[in-house]
Amino acid sequence: MCGIVGCFSPENCYEKLYSALTRLEYRGYDSAGIALLSAEGRFSVRKKKGGVASIAGEPLPGETGIGHTRWATHGAPSDGNAHPHLCGKFALVHNGIVENEAALRAELLAAGEQFLSETDSELIVRLIARAYRGDFFAAVASACARLEGSYAVAVLCADFPGEIVCARRGSPLVAGAGGGALYVCSDVPALCGAAEYICPAEDGEFVVIRGGKIGFCRADGTPIPKIFTRVRASARPRAVQAGSRMQAEIAEIPRALSDTLASLRDADFSCCRTAFRSAKRLLAVGCGTAYHAALCLRAVLEESGVFLSCRPASEAAGLCAGAGDLLIAVSQSGETADTLAAARAARERGAFVLAVTNVGQSSLASLAHCTAVMCAGPEIAVAATKSYNCQLLSLYFLAARILACRMGVPPAWAGDLAALPAAAERAFGCFPAVDSLAEALVGARGMYFLGRGADVATAREGALKVKEIAYLAAEGLPAGELKHGPLALVEDGFPVALLATVRSLARKCEAAAAEVAARGGRVALFSQYGEVLASSRAAYRIRLPAVAEALMPAVSVIPLQYFACRLCLLRGLDPDRPRNLAKSVTVE
């Protein structure tokens, strides 16, 4: 959620911190702040409500600094609630949620502390200041030991210029080095282009920058050996020449699919063979878009008679994955708190955990027995687009392996996986028709997305995109459920997007179109079949490029992603920064 960064650099420390914050802003843009510590032990602080641009200005002096971009949890967005928080000789930035905040706050108030903000983060720096007896690291470790919940913190102390002490539990933290600077950060993308080498911290570990070096240790100070890895060029965000990040990332879908397919073909999944062949139960979890990808996996497996239980990760307690089971955990960032919790619980009970993520150095990848690493490249826009398509490709690839292990032969559609990048490119040909649809619906107050079979997950994803960035009340439904309640909202002009990519279900989809049209609603039909489009009552008919029906969700979603983006822009909104949302949800 929030983004944190720390930097030690003898030259241009402020500029490097500010640049990192601009790359971190997708994690939160309610407020932003920077604190620099001079060699003489003086703090210079600039923090303000609003995005990172709100703290632009003359560079602050100092060789050591921390920065923060906030997604509000405790306390409204305001200058006072912005990080860094200061107390005595300390400055702190924090990502996460302190679950025992009420008890700790009551204790500190009783001890005479006076809080200057509404945040749970401020109490951490006050705990550190109260524990300080001249040992910087010990004070931070002592305070962290009292915290319940998740956190990643970076702390400065006026008595120790040139040092940063950081800790993590449940929230991501990565160290980096490059360009004469040392970094700590809550996300790899913020270091891309700045750090040449990176190394993630594990839960319970501390990262310390001291004496021009960066090291890892336990709470008692015991050093932990680490290996830093070089940052791949493909992990660096591409420049956006015009338009929004979301538009640029939709344009990158064919390339992302091609790179992901190549990576999957080169990967070694031999350790998964036993689980693929003989797991007692197959289960999958994800949140939001990742959950919809998991639903597509379920559809393609069940079409071949292999049952998969699928849940939102936040509701995964009922899965009770255990010994002999295979759990597939899907997360773009690999840091999604609910997905991590579900995967951790499953592994502790003896399940084999297979991760699908875009970040090979993530917490989920570290936790899993095996990881399918996507090559979508950095995705900065909050609304997932290319990462969803790559999740689908990865899951289809794994489904083909599972079915081959269980049936003895791969499914017939496996050969069409290589056709997905080209089909995605052809899907861009739908965009002029989608432009017309978005222009017609710019004033709509709500809409439905309908489908049958595998199209239901795509309908849900289309509705989610419209809700996320166009702020339109939208719902994704099985088309057959329309007459069981939702039809009550259909009136003259009510818009409905209908997906019909499964030929055997096309007539049933047309029945839903007829029900909507009979009540004055407007239907936009998406199908790869010319005869289905020609015989429909739909007001808008959009021809999709064709691949094997089992794989169509990876293609049919692209016009819906573009539709949401186009509708958002027509409404005068920013598709990259939807209100109340952040890119990586690292709190439960």
Solvent accessible surface area in square Angstrom, and as a share of the most:
residue,aa,sasa,rsa
1,M,7,0.03
2,C,12,0.07
3,G,0,0.00
4,I,0,0.00
5,V,0,0.00
6,G,0,0.00
7,C,0,0.00
8,F,30,0.13
9,S,1,0.01
10,P,81,0.51
11,E,124,0.56
12,N,93,0.48
13,C,3,0.02
14,Y,12,0.04
15,E,76,0.34
16,K,48,0.20
17,L,0,0.00
18,Y,50,0.19
19,S,43,0.28
20,A,0,0.00
21,L,0,0.00
22,T,63,0.36
23,R,52,0.19
24,L,0,0.00
25,E,13,0.06
26,Y,13,0.05
27,R,1,0.00
28,G,0,0.00
29,Y,36,0.14
30,D,35,0.18
31,S,0,0.00
32,A,1,0.01
33,G,0,0.00
34,I,0,0.00
35,A,0,0.00
36,L,0,0.00
37,L,1,0.01
38,S,15,0.09
39,A,73,0.57
40,E,118,0.53
41,G,17,0.16
42,R,158,0.57
43,F,50,0.21
44,S,28,0.18
45,V,58,0.33
46,R,62,0.23
47,K,61,0.26
48,K,97,0.41
49,K,115,0.49
50,G,23,0.22
51,G,18,0.17
52,V,1,0.01
53,A,82,0.64
54,S,42,0.27
55,I,2,0.01
56,A,60,0.46
57,G,47,0.46
58,E,137,0.61
59,P,69,0.43
60,L,26,0.13
61,P,84,0.53
62,G,24,0.23
63,E,75,0.34
64,T,1,0.00
65,G,0,0.00
66,I,0,0.00
67,G,0,0.00
68,H,0,0.00
69,T,0,0.00
70,R,6,0.02
71,W,52,0.18
72,A,24,0.19
73,T,55,0.32
74,H,50,0.22
75,G,24,0.23
76,A,63,0.49
77,P,50,0.31
78,S,38,0.25
79,D,71,0.37
80,G,40,0.38
81,N,4,0.02
82,A,0,0.00
83,H,4,0.02
84,P,0,0.00
85,H,6,0.03
86,L,63,0.31
87,C,21,0.13
88,G,72,0.70
89,K,92,0.39
90,F,2,0.01
91,A,0,0.00
92,L,0,0.00
93,V,0,0.00
94,H,3,0.01
95,N,0,0.00
96,G,8,0.08
97,I,41,0.21
98,V,2,0.01
99,E,123,0.55
100,N,27,0.14
101,E,24,0.11
102,A,76,0.59
103,A,69,0.53
104,L,5,0.03
105,R,46,0.17
106,A,59,0.46
107,E,74,0.33
108,L,2,0.01
109,L,93,0.46
110,A,95,0.73
111,A,52,0.40
112,G,57,0.54
113,E,25,0.11
114,Q,144,0.64
115,F,36,0.15
116,L,141,0.70
117,S,15,0.10
118,E,107,0.48
119,T,2,0.01
120,D,3,0.02
121,S,4,0.03
122,E,3,0.01
123,L,0,0.00
124,I,0,0.00
125,V,0,0.00
126,R,20,0.07
127,L,10,0.05
128,I,0,0.00
129,A,27,0.21
130,R,109,0.40
131,A,33,0.26
132,Y,35,0.13
133,R,198,0.72
134,G,42,0.41
135,D,77,0.40
136,F,4,0.02
137,F,26,0.11
138,A,47,0.37
139,A,2,0.01
140,V,0,0.00
141,A,14,0.11
142,S,52,0.33
143,A,1,0.01
144,C,2,0.01
145,A,81,0.63
146,R,105,0.38
147,L,4,0.02
148,E,102,0.46
149,G,22,0.21
150,S,19,0.12
151,Y,10,0.04
152,A,0,0.00
153,V,0,0.00
154,A,0,0.00
155,V,0,0.00
156,L,0,0.00
157,C,0,0.00
158,A,20,0.16
159,D,67,0.35
160,F,60,0.25
161,P,52,0.32
162,G,15,0.15
163,E,23,0.10
164,I,0,0.00
165,V,0,0.00
166,C,0,0.00
167,A,1,0.01
168,R,10,0.04
169,R,79,0.29
170,G,21,0.21
171,S,0,0.00
172,P,6,0.04
173,L,4,0.02
174,V,6,0.03
175,A,0,0.00
176,G,0,0.00
177,A,25,0.20
178,G,12,0.11
179,G,57,0.55
180,G,67,0.64
181,A,3,0.02
182,L,23,0.11
183,Y,4,0.02
184,V,1,0.01
185,C,0,0.00
186,S,1,0.01
187,D,19,0.10
188,V,17,0.10
189,P,17,0.11
190,A,0,0.00
191,L,0,0.00
192,C,4,0.02
193,G,62,0.60
194,A,26,0.20
195,A,1,0.01
196,E,79,0.35
197,Y,79,0.30
198,I,3,0.01
199,C,6,0.04
200,P,38,0.24
201,A,1,0.01
202,E,66,0.29
203,D,66,0.34
204,G,44,0.42
205,E,18,0.08
206,F,9,0.04
207,V,0,0.00
208,V,13,0.07
209,I,0,0.00
210,R,116,0.42
211,G,71,0.68
212,G,40,0.39
213,K,152,0.64
214,I,33,0.17
215,G,33,0.32
216,F,9,0.04
217,C,14,0.08
218,R,120,0.44
219,A,59,0.46
220,D,117,0.60
221,G,34,0.33
222,T,57,0.33
223,P,103,0.65
224,I,25,0.13
225,P,127,0.80
226,K,58,0.25
227,I,149,0.75
228,F,58,0.24
229,T,63,0.37
230,R,154,0.56
231,V,7,0.04
232,R,122,0.45
233,A,76,0.59
234,S,43,0.28
235,A,18,0.14
236,R,96,0.35
237,P,34,0.22
238,R,103,0.38
239,A,81,0.63
240,V,48,0.27
241,Q,167,0.74
242,A,86,0.66
243,G,61,0.58
244,S,14,0.09
245,R,67,0.25
246,M,0,0.00
247,Q,65,0.29
248,A,26,0.20
249,E,4,0.02
250,I,4,0.02
251,A,64,0.49
252,E,28,0.13
253,I,1,0.00
254,P,14,0.09
255,R,61,0.22
256,A,0,0.00
257,L,1,0.00
258,S,52,0.34
259,D,52,0.27
260,T,0,0.00
261,L,9,0.04
262,A,53,0.41
263,S,34,0.22
264,L,1,0.01
265,R,141,0.51
266,D,129,0.67
267,A,40,0.31
268,D,108,0.56
269,F,7,0.03
270,S,48,0.31
271,C,73,0.44
272,C,0,0.00
273,R,127,0.46
274,T,88,0.51
275,A,13,0.10
276,F,3,0.01
277,R,121,0.44
278,S,71,0.46
279,A,9,0.07
280,K,152,0.64
281,R,102,0.37
282,L,6,0.03
283,L,0,0.00
284,A,0,0.00
285,V,0,0.00
286,G,0,0.00
287,C,38,0.23
288,G,40,0.39
289,T,15,0.09
290,A,8,0.07
291,Y,40,0.15
292,H,19,0.08
293,A,0,0.00
294,A,0,0.00
295,L,8,0.04
296,C,1,0.01
297,L,0,0.00
298,R,80,0.29
299,A,31,0.24
300,V,7,0.04
301,L,0,0.00
302,E,67,0.30
303,E,147,0.66
304,S,43,0.28
305,G,67,0.65
306,V,11,0.06
307,F,144,0.60
308,L,0,0.00
309,S,27,0.18
310,C,10,0.06
311,R,86,0.31
312,P,45,0.28
313,A,6,0.05
314,S,70,0.45
315,E,114,0.51
316,A,9,0.07
317,A,92,0.71
318,G,49,0.47
319,L,7,0.04
320,C,82,0.49
321,A,2,0.02
322,G,13,0.13
323,A,66,0.51
324,G,42,0.41
325,D,6,0.03
326,L,0,0.00
327,L,2,0.01
328,I,0,0.00
329,A,0,0.00
330,V,0,0.00
331,S,2,0.01
332,Q,31,0.14
333,S,12,0.08
334,G,0,0.00
335,E,17,0.08
336,T,20,0.12
337,A,11,0.09
338,D,28,0.15
339,T,1,0.00
340,L,6,0.03
341,A,35,0.27
342,A,15,0.11
343,A,0,0.00
344,R,85,0.31
345,A,32,0.25
346,A,1,0.01
347,R,94,0.34
348,E,137,0.61
349,R,115,0.42
350,G,44,0.43
351,A,1,0.01
352,F,41,0.17
353,V,0,0.00
354,L,0,0.00
355,A,0,0.00
356,V,0,0.00
357,T,0,0.00
358,N,14,0.07
359,V,27,0.15
360,G,36,0.35
361,Q,63,0.28
362,S,3,0.02
363,S,15,0.09
364,L,0,0.00
365,A,17,0.13
366,S,63,0.41
367,L,33,0.16
368,A,11,0.08
369,H,76,0.34
370,C,15,0.09
371,T,31,0.18
372,A,0,0.00
373,V,45,0.26
374,M,0,0.00
375,C,27,0.16
376,A,0,0.00
377,G,11,0.11
378,P,17,0.11
379,E,7,0.03
380,I,25,0.13
381,A,0,0.00
382,V,12,0.07
383,A,0,0.00
384,A,14,0.11
385,T,0,0.00
386,K,2,0.01
387,S,0,0.00
388,Y,0,0.00
389,N,0,0.00
390,C,0,0.00
391,Q,2,0.01
392,L,0,0.00
393,L,0,0.00
394,S,0,0.00
395,L,1,0.00
396,Y,1,0.00
397,F,17,0.07
398,L,0,0.00
399,A,0,0.00
400,A,10,0.08
401,R,87,0.32
402,I,0,0.00
403,L,2,0.01
404,A,30,0.23
405,C,39,0.23
406,R,78,0.28
407,M,97,0.43
408,G,62,0.60
409,V,101,0.58
410,P,82,0.52
411,P,22,0.14
412,A,111,0.86
413,W,29,0.10
414,A,24,0.18
415,G,67,0.64
416,D,47,0.24
417,L,11,0.05
418,A,56,0.43
419,A,40,0.31
420,L,0,0.00
421,P,21,0.13
422,A,56,0.43
423,A,0,0.00
424,A,0,0.00
425,E,99,0.44
426,R,125,0.46
427,A,0,0.00
428,F,44,0.18
429,G,62,0.60
430,C,8,0.05
431,F,30,0.12
432,P,91,0.57
433,A,43,0.33
434,V,0,0.00
435,D,36,0.19
436,S,61,0.39
437,L,3,0.02
438,A,0,0.00
439,E,95,0.43
440,A,40,0.31
441,L,3,0.02
442,V,59,0.34
443,G,65,0.63
444,A,18,0.14
445,R,208,0.76
446,G,13,0.13
447,M,4,0.02
448,Y,6,0.02
449,F,1,0.00
450,L,1,0.01
451,G,0,0.00
452,R,60,0.22
453,G,48,0.46
454,A,21,0.17
455,D,1,0.01
456,V,21,0.12
457,A,6,0.04
458,T,0,0.00
459,A,0,0.00
460,R,82,0.30
461,E,0,0.00
462,G,0,0.00
463,A,1,0.01
464,L,37,0.18
465,K,0,0.00
466,V,0,0.00
467,K,94,0.40
468,E,30,0.13
469,I,1,0.00
470,A,0,0.00
471,Y,62,0.23
472,L,4,0.02
473,A,73,0.57
474,A,11,0.08
475,E,78,0.35
476,G,13,0.12
477,L,20,0.10
478,P,42,0.27
479,A,3,0.02
480,G,14,0.13
481,E,81,0.36
482,L,0,0.00
483,K,112,0.47
484,H,129,0.58
485,G,47,0.45
486,P,26,0.16
487,L,27,0.14
488,A,92,0.71
489,L,113,0.56
490,V,11,0.06
491,E,102,0.46
492,D,128,0.66
493,G,27,0.26
494,F,27,0.11
495,P,7,0.04
496,V,2,0.01
497,A,1,0.01
498,L,1,0.01
499,L,0,0.00
500,A,1,0.01
501,T,1,0.01
502,V,28,0.16
503,R,129,0.47
504,S,96,0.62
505,L,41,0.21
506,A,12,0.09
507,R,217,0.79
508,K,106,0.45
509,C,2,0.01
510,E,34,0.15
511,A,51,0.40
512,A,4,0.03
513,A,1,0.01
514,A,27,0.21
515,E,39,0.18
516,V,1,0.00
517,A,38,0.29
518,A,84,0.65
519,R,116,0.42
520,G,29,0.28
521,G,10,0.10
522,R,81,0.29
523,V,2,0.01
524,A,4,0.03
525,L,3,0.01
526,F,1,0.00
527,S,0,0.00
528,Q,7,0.03
529,Y,33,0.13
530,G,24,0.23
531,E,94,0.42
532,V,19,0.11
533,L,14,0.07
534,A,76,0.59
535,S,87,0.56
536,S,6,0.04
537,R,150,0.55
538,A,5,0.04
539,A,68,0.53
540,Y,54,0.21
541,R,120,0.44
542,I,5,0.02
543,R,144,0.53
544,L,4,0.02
545,P,16,0.10
546,A,59,0.46
547,V,18,0.10
548,A,27,0.21
549,E,59,0.27
550,A,26,0.20
551,L,0,0.00
552,M,0,0.00
553,P,1,0.01
554,A,0,0.00
555,V,1,0.00
556,S,0,0.00
557,V,0,0.00
558,I,0,0.00
559,P,0,0.00
560,L,1,0.01
561,Q,0,0.00
562,Y,38,0.14
563,F,2,0.01
564,A,0,0.00
565,C,1,0.00
566,R,70,0.25
567,L,0,0.00
568,C,0,0.00
569,L,59,0.29
570,L,61,0.30
571,R,69,0.25
572,G,68,0.65
573,L,56,0.28
574,D,66,0.34
575,P,3,0.02
576,D,24,0.12
577,R,110,0.40
578,P,0,0.00
579,R,146,0.53
580,N,116,0.60
581,L,64,0.32
582,A,9,0.07
583,K,24,0.10
584,S,3,0.02
585,V,64,0.37
586,T,0,0.00
587,V,13,0.07
588,E,141,0.63
